[in-house]
């Protein structure tokens, strides 16, 4: 099903478009899929000179900023480079955790096959993320993640360092979450397999705060997509 780009927009002016990116769509064109949709391709159909100022992993939903002209792109790209953009993500993690401005400052290196990243104190690139607990459930926690740097899979790997892998993230040891884990008297219909409450990494780019060209500071917040919202509501209901 083809996405309607206009439906994704949560902020727009003459210089920027900010969207709530759905999960399962790549930020940039993928090499192996010539005809697949990408946010960049859809954005260029909407605004000819559109350029992505940053990117989100394919499975990650949430706030994504797009520049509509070269001056706007340079302005925001410099803010990212100088770490002046405030990025906040929400994640559901395995285990009950009490994080209060916990900083993980550990360098990250990418494996040769490109599928995973790992902590590498010798060859890794500088990486820092700050974590806060939003809500503790029985065996899970909703966490706010504030990446200071922007390395690949940074939030996911830093949460593993805190023994709090993101649910539904088997790449980094995050377990799938089922309704039967939460609901005590859960009865599955005979001859059916139970499906997880969420099929992707439970990570959502919640908000982005940056300066417009006139130096006005704006904060754009993205509501949870349906799958993330259902997961959080089920945790609330049965915790």
FENCOR-V554301 format. One record per residue. N is the residue number from 1. RES is the residue in one small letter. PHI is phi in degrees with one decimal (* if undefined). Layout:
n = [N & N]
res = [RES & RES]
phi = [PHI & PHI]
This chain:
n = [1 & 2 & 3 & 4 & 5 & 6 & 7 & 8 & 9 & 10 & 11 & 12 & 13 & 14 & 15 & 16 & 17 & 18 & 19 & 20 & 21 & 22 & 23 & 24 & 25 & 26 & 27 & 28 & 29 & 30 & 31 & 32 & 33 & 34 & 35 & 36 & 37 & 38 & 39 & 40 & 41 & 42 & 43 & 44 & 45 & 46 & 47 & 48 & 49 & 50 & 51 & 52 & 53 & 54 & 55 & 56 & 57 & 58 & 59 & 60 & 61 & 62 & 63 & 64 & 65 & 66 & 67 & 68 & 69 & 70 & 71 & 72 & 73 & 74 & 75 & 76 & 77 & 78 & 79 & 80 & 81 & 82 & 83 & 84 & 85 & 86 & 87 & 88 & 89 & 90 & 91 & 92 & 93 & 94 & 95 & 96 & 97 & 98 & 99 & 100 & 101 & 102 & 103 & 104 & 105 & 106 & 107 & 108 & 109 & 110 & 111 & 112 & 113 & 114 & 115 & 116 & 117 & 118 & 119 & 120 & 121 & 122 & 123 & 124 & 125 & 126 & 127 & 128 & 129 & 130 & 131 & 132 & 133 & 134 & 135 & 136 & 137 & 138 & 139 & 140 & 141 & 142 & 143 & 144 & 145 & 146 & 147 & 148 & 149 & 150 & 151 & 152 & 153 & 154 & 155 & 156 & 157 & 158 & 159 & 160 & 161 & 162 & 163 & 164 & 165 & 166 & 167 & 168 & 169 & 170 & 171 & 172 & 173 & 174 & 175 & 176 & 177 & 178 & 179 & 180 & 181 & 182 & 183 & 184 & 185 & 186 & 187 & 188 & 189 & 190 & 191 & 192 & 193 & 194 & 195 & 196 & 197 & 198 & 199 & 200 & 201 & 202 & 203 & 204 & 205 & 206 & 207 & 208 & 209 & 210 & 211 & 212 & 213 & 214 & 215 & 216 & 217 & 218 & 219 & 220 & 221 & 222 & 223 & 224 & 225 & 226 & 227 & 228 & 229 & 230 & 231 & 232 & 233 & 234 & 235 & 236 & 237 & 238 & 239]
res = [x & x & x & x & x & x & x & x & x & x & x & x & x & x & x & x & x & x & x & x & x & x & x & x & x & x & x & x & x & x & x & x & x & x & x & x & x & x & x & x & x & x & x & x & x & x & x & x & x & x & x & x & x & x & x & x & x & x & x & x & x & x & x & x & x & x & x & x & x & x & x & x & x & x & x & x & x & x & x & x & x & x & x & x & x & x & x & x & x & x & x & x & x & x & x & x & x & x & x & x & x & x & x & x & x & x & x & x & x & x & x & x & x & x & x & x & x & x & x & x & x & x & x & x & x & x & x & x & x & x & x & x & x & x & x & x & x & x & x & x & x & x & x & x & x & x & x & x & x & x & x & x & x & x & x & x & x & x & x & x & x & x & x & x & x & x & x & x & x & x & x & x & x & x & x & x & x & x & x & x & x & x & x & x & x & x & x & x & x & x & x & x & x & x & x & x & x & x & x & x & x & x & x & x & x & x & x & x & x & x & x & x & x & x & x & x & x & x & x & x & x & x & x & x & x & x & x & x & x & x & x & x & x & x & x & x & x & x & x]
phi = [* & -79.9 & -76.5 & -95.3 & -57.6 & -58.0 & -67.7 & -87.0 & -73.3 & -116.5 & -155.9 & -153.5 & -138.5 & -68.0 & -111.3 & -132.9 & -121.6 & -118.5 & -116.5 & -101.1 & -68.0 & -74.3 & -69.3 & 72.0 & -125.9 & -73.1 & -67.8 & -112.8 & -60.1 & -94.7 & -57.1 & -83.4 & -127.1 & -65.4 & -102.4 & -74.5 & -72.2 & -139.1 & -61.2 & -60.2 & -63.7 & -64.3 & -65.8 & -69.8 & -68.3 & -83.1 & -143.3 & -51.2 & -94.8 & -59.1 & -137.1 & -77.3 & -81.4 & -160.5 & -143.3 & -120.5 & -57.8 & -55.6 & -77.9 & -80.9 & -99.3 & 117.4 & -63.4 & -139.1 & -99.3 & -128.7 & -90.4 & -98.2 & -152.5 & -58.9 & -65.2 & -65.5 & -62.3 & -60.0 & -60.9 & -78.6 & -60.2 & -66.7 & -64.8 & -64.5 & -62.2 & -92.2 & 57.9 & -101.0 & -91.3 & -94.8 & -111.0 & -127.3 & -116.0 & -114.2 & -139.1 & -101.1 & -119.8 & -72.1 & 91.1 & -97.4 & -136.3 & -115.9 & -101.4 & -133.3 & 51.2 & -79.4 & -101.6 & -105.9 & -120.8 & -137.3 & -70.3 & -121.8 & -126.6 & -92.2 & -67.8 & -59.9 & -80.6 & 76.5 & -85.0 & -139.4 & -118.6 & -148.8 & -73.4 & -141.4 & -69.9 & -90.0 & -104.5 & -73.0 & -90.8 & -52.0 & -149.9 & -140.7 & -137.5 & -111.2 & -123.5 & -132.5 & -78.1 & -94.0 & -154.3 & -101.8 & -104.4 & -62.8 & -125.8 & -142.3 & -139.7 & -91.2 & -120.3 & -93.4 & -120.3 & -120.5 & -72.8 & -82.2 & -102.3 & -131.8 & -82.2 & -60.5 & 59.1 & -57.9 & -61.7 & -62.7 & -74.5 & -68.9 & -67.8 & -60.3 & -62.5 & -93.8 & 58.2 & -136.7 & -63.4 & -68.2 & -62.4 & 62.8 & -125.6 & -61.2 & -56.5 & -117.9 & 82.1 & -82.7 & -81.5 & -68.7 & -118.8 & -115.8 & -60.0 & -65.8 & -72.1 & -101.0 & -94.1 & -65.0 & -106.2 & -95.7 & -115.1 & -89.1 & -59.3 & -60.1 & 63.3 & -126.2 & -97.0 & -74.7 & -97.3 & -65.3 & -64.7 & -141.3 & -104.5 & -127.5 & -57.7 & -81.0 & -132.4 & -135.8 & -77.1 & -79.5 & -151.7 & -137.8 & -121.1 & -153.6 & -96.2 & -75.9 & -62.3 & -88.9 & 72.3 & -70.3 & -91.1 & -123.3 & -120.7 & -111.9 & -116.4 & -107.7 & -61.2 & -64.4 & -72.1 & -56.8 & -66.0 & -69.1 & -63.6 & -62.1 & -59.2 & -64.8 & -65.4 & -67.8 & -63.0 & -62.1 & -66.3 & -108.3 & -83.3]
